[in-house]
Amino acid sequence: MLKIPIDNLPKTEIVGLLGYPVEHSFSPLMHNAAFKELDLNYLYLLFEVLPKNLKAAIDGIRGLNLKGVNLTIPHKEKVIPYLDEISKEAELIGAVNTIKNDDGKLIGYNTDGKGFVKSLLENDFYPQDKNVLVIGAGGAARAVSFQLGLEGVNGLYITNRTFEKAEVLVKEIDTKLHLKRIESVPLEEQKLYNIISKIDLIVDTTPIGMHPNHKVPPVINPEMLHQELTVVDLVYNPVETTLLKAARKAGAKVISGLGMLIHQGAIAFEIWTGKTAPTEIMKKEFEKYS
Ligand SMILES: NC(=O)c1ccc[n+]([C@@H]2O[C@H](COP(=O)([O-])OP(=O)(O)OC[C@H]3O[C@@H](n4cnc5c(N)ncnc54)[C@H](OP(=O)(O)O)[C@@H]3O)[C@@H](O)[C@H]2O)c1
């Protein structure tokens, strides 16, 4: 008779990424290395989910009793109506990148903004009472700008190629968070110069400088950069973009997008497992492939 050691059968907890496309994601490598390091019986998989199948995929989290998922383009906003509850940050940002399955109750979080702020803090930059210029007004800019608002920045300036999008974002943040100072700034040299000369932090949230277009010059003129600034580029491939190279040359402090990538993943890891994520292992995994 076949004797199956039922008591010893491992129950693997499944998590993963829902997106379209998903194949270039670093998340499975980062999370599976972290699970292995902590000896957790979890597995992170990629799920290619067509937009028309999003609801079925979300029902599948309950149906298959997955522990949770991450979401990426194009599902981060559209998923919200299918969830039971969402966090304060996810509601403000209007996007969910992490879901936890709490005994069939699906709770949505947004770990992008918090992951971004963690990457500032680990570089000894404390956003409270600081003045910040955000370049871009897309999904990443929304997460970063709302989180900076929640952290109590003094002044928030947003510039964007399509100026109307910066105006809409500024209006929305102003209505929801009542910051001391918030302005949309046209992407024009003199106007940007006036802002950059008096602020503490620049965050470039555009894809400019990303591989394979890594030689494209930055959105802002590098001559405006100075040594009182901290400059963050959310692009992490390459880790040092043309903007960060120019900022370093100008004597500014630089922070790459890798920190945000690791920390947004680490926060999701902690939401699913309740354990502190081994961020150094996650970073090392990135270095193996870069
Ligand atoms: N490090 C991390 O963990 C992390 C997390 C999230 C995102 N990111 C990175 O952030 C970048 C943006 O992602 P997203 O989701 O915010 O994208 P998105 O929603 O498409 O927004 C892109 C933004 O960049 C601007 N932009 C695009 N091409 C431009 C150009 N040639 N010149 C000037 N501005 C340009 C767009 O301006 P318009 O409004 O005029 O189109 C828009 O404001 C990507 O590179 C992504 O990989 C990194």
The ligand as a Gaussian input file, in Angstrom:
#p B3LYP/6-31G(d) Opt

LIG

0 1
 N       12.107000      52.194000      -8.988000
 C       10.886000      51.709000      -8.916000
 O       10.554000      50.885000      -8.067000
 C        9.850000      52.199000      -9.889000
 C        8.477000      52.096000      -9.586000
 C        7.543000      52.577000     -10.507000
 C        7.979000      53.126000     -11.701000
 N        9.316000      53.200000     -11.963000
 C        9.798000      53.781000     -13.224000
 O        9.225000      55.067000     -13.372000
 C        9.051000      55.355000     -14.748000
 C        7.636000      55.881000     -15.004000
 O        6.676000      54.903000     -14.704000
 P        5.113000      55.288000     -14.678000
 O        4.393000      54.060000     -14.314000
 O        4.875000      56.530000     -13.902000
 O        4.841000      55.622000     -16.235000
 P        3.658000      56.517000     -16.828000
 O        2.446000      56.470000     -15.983000
 O        3.566000      56.148000     -18.263000
 O        4.220000      58.042000     -16.752000
 C        5.358000      58.436000     -17.470000
 C        5.670000      59.915000     -17.193000
 O        6.900000      60.232000     -17.876000
 C        6.673000      61.306000     -18.781000
 N        7.468000      61.081000     -19.999000
 C        7.484000      59.961000     -20.758000
 N        8.308000      60.118000     -21.808000
 C        8.814000      61.395000     -21.705000
 C        9.710000      62.165000     -22.491000
 N       10.268000      61.658000     -23.617000
 N       10.013000      63.410000     -22.080000
 C        9.460000      63.934000     -20.962000
 N        8.590000      63.258000     -20.174000
 C        8.277000      62.001000     -20.546000
 C        5.185000      61.273000     -19.095000
 O        4.809000      62.559000     -19.520000
 P        3.425000      62.782000     -20.331000
 O        2.358000      62.909000     -19.297000
 O        3.655000      64.037000     -21.082000
 O        3.228000      61.589000     -21.245000
 C        4.610000      60.880000     -17.724000
 O        4.536000      61.989000     -16.870000
 C        9.396000      54.060000     -15.503000
 O       10.713000      54.167000     -15.969000
 C        9.316000      52.997000     -14.436000
 O       10.188000      51.907000     -14.691000
 C       10.253000      52.749000     -11.088000

